[in-house]
Amino acid sequence: MIQIKGKTRGTIQVSAQADKATLEKLARESEVAQRHLEGKEIKKVIVVPGKLVNFVV
């Protein structure tokens, strides 16, 4: 699940063994994140493996 400002914006399918860095990279590259993060500064990224990636802007 990809969250931006605490709201669910989309989902991506990844391996259950993916580490935090890989999850963050794939989430940033997703179309959903690109659309919602364009022109905004990311202050914090919260990654919970197997559950979510949350971008705080």
Backbone hydrogen bonds, N-H to C=O, Kabsch-Sander energy under -0.5 kcal/mol:
donor,donor_aa,acceptor,acceptor_aa,energy
2,I,10,G,-3.6
3,Q,1,M,-0.5
3,Q,53,V,-3.0
4,I,7,K,-2.3
5,K,55,F,-2.5
7,K,4,I,-1.4
9,R,2,I,-3.2
10,G,2,I,-1.3
14,V,12,I,-0.6
18,A,15,S,-1.5
23,L,19,D,-2.4
24,E,20,K,-2.5
25,K,21,A,-2.3
26,L,22,T,-2.6
27,A,23,L,-2.3
28,R,24,E,-2.6
29,E,25,K,-1.8
30,S,26,L,-0.7
30,S,27,A,-0.7
34,Q,30,S,-2.3
35,R,31,E,-2.2
36,H,32,V,-2.0
37,L,33,A,-2.6
38,E,34,Q,-0.9
40,K,37,L,-2.3
42,I,40,K,-0.5
43,K,41,E,-0.6
43,K,56,V,-2.8
44,K,56,V,-1.5
46,I,54,N,-2.8
47,V,45,V,-0.6
48,V,46,I,-0.5
48,V,52,L,-2.8
51,K,48,V,-2.5
52,L,48,V,-1.6
53,V,1,M,-2.1
54,N,46,I,-3.2
55,F,3,Q,-2.6
56,V,44,K,-3.2
56,V,54,N,-0.5
57,V,55,F,-0.6
